[in-house]
Amino acid sequence: MKPTRAALYARVSTTGHGQDVQLQLDELRQVAAQRGWQTREFTDEGVSGSVDSRPALDQLMAEARAGRLDVVAVWRFDRFARDTRHLLTALDEFRVLGVDFLSLREQVDTSTPMGKAMFTIISAVSELERDILRERVVAGVRRAQAQGKHCGRPRVELDLRPALAMLRQGHSLKETAASLGLSRTTLRRRLREAGEWPVRQVA
């Protein structure tokens, strides 16, 4: 039976000041030794957890996608993921890839029935939070619209005089819109709102 191929991931946002990836790795190595894992270590030092790209984490994910890992172990969730959504996205990808995930501090181990149940609970709570937030946003937009307020991007004022001049000279709507950096749909809508569509020819 081939040994379990494990990735031990550790991160600190700053070097010094009592932060050291070795403190995380020491605990991870102990667990790996107890379980007989064949390990590789991935460390990001002086890298904030909020950034989108982290060299060691990116390499770890590439190894997992290439089928070269069986389990990923971290000291704590926030050492690995930017936020809950990032964590759940990564865990779902690991599930599809057949890679287990272990977080020591949170005691989540997706290789066990309890760990799988914990992941399901976390996913359900996160989905509930997103649904509640979505409902609040929709309700807020409807309330604002009912009060006659504009929702969405700020409306950009548009001087229609150049467009009207071109159209009355015989240029097509497509040509006119392109010259103004607009889509035909937007230009037609603005003209209609201004009561200038269809364009009346000037004798």
C-alpha positions, 0 to 999 in steps of 0.5 A, spaced: 500 500 500 503 506 497 503 512 503 499 517 503 501 523 500 500 529 504 501 537 503 503 541 509 501 548 508 503 554 513 503 561 512 505 568 516 503 575 514 510 578 517 516 575 519 519 576 526 515 579 531 513 572 534 511 569 527 514 563 525 512 558 520 516 553 524 511 553 530 505 551 525 510 546 521 512 542 528 505 540 530 503 538 523 509 534 522 507 531 529 501 529 526 504 527 519 509 522 523 503 519 527 499 517 521 505 515 516 504 520 511 509 522 506 510 529 506 511 535 502 511 542 505 509 549 502 510 555 506 508 562 505 512 567 509 511 575 509 504 574 505 498 576 507 492 572 507 487 577 504 491 577 497 489 573 491 495 569 489 500 566 494 506 562 491 506 556 495 499 556 496 498 556 488 503 551 487 500 546 492 493 547 488 497 545 482 499 539 485 493 537 488 489 538 481 495 534 478 493 528 482 499 528 486 496 529 493 492 525 497 491 530 503 492 537 505 493 539 512 493 546 515 494 549 522 488 553 522 483 555 517 485 562 517 492 560 515 490 557 509 483 561 506 482 568 505 475 568 508 469 563 508 467 563 501 475 561 499 475 556 504 469 552 502 471 553 494 477 550 496 474 544 500 469 543 494 475 542 489 479 538 494 472 533 494 472 533 487 479 531 486 479 526 492 483 530 496 482 530 504 483 536 508 485 537 515 485 543 520 488 542 526 486 547 531 479 547 528 479 539 528 476 538 522 478 532 518 474 530 512 477 523 511 473 522 517 465 521 517 465 527 523 469 531 519 465 530 513 459 532 517 462 538 520 464 541 512 457 540 510 454 544 516 459 549 515 457 549 507 450 550 509 451 556 514 455 559 509 449 558 504 444 561 509 448 567 510 449 568 502 441 567 502 440 572 507 444 577 504 441 576 497 434 577 500 436 584 504 439 587 498 433 585 493 429 588 499 433 594 499 433 595 492 425 594 491 424 599 497 429 604 494 425 603 487 418 604 490 421 611 493 423 613 486 430 612 487 435 610 482 439 603 483 445 601 480 451 604 477 451 612 477 447 615 471 452 618 466 449 624 463 450 624 455 449 630 450 445 628 445 446 633 440 452 630 436 448 624 435 442 627 433 447 631 428 450 625 425 443 621 425 440 627 421 446 627 416 444 620 414 449 616 419 446 610 421 445 608 428 451 603 429 456 608 426 453 614 430 453 610 437 460 607 435 463 614 434 460 616 441 463 610 444 456 607 446 452 601 444 446 602 439 441 599 445 444 605 449 444 610 444 437 608 442 434 608 449 437 615 451 434 618 445 427 615 446 428 617 453 429 624 451 423 624 446 428 624 440 427 617 437 425 616 432 429 622 429 426 627 426 429 630 420 430 637 419 428 640 413 
